[in-house]
């Protein structure tokens, strides 16, 4: 039996749940390019492009990397836990 995780959620300190795609959208809104996000997280840029296009879901490790980058941004969330849905 194979199990596939389609989404990963970052639960922030105020109990708001963000998908990896939501976090990516916030990083892009903060002015980061896909190339900058790729460089800072180690996530390949083509993968980021596919997420923005809605063609593939993010994996848990990549969601963690995006959440960590968001926390490092000025005004970013200070703490998060990760849960899988």
Secondary structure, 3 states (H helix, E strand, C coil): CCCCCCCEEEEECCCCEEEHHHHHHHHHHCCCCHHHHHHHHCCCHHHHHHHHHCCCCCCHHHHHHHHHHHHHCCCCCCCEEEEEC
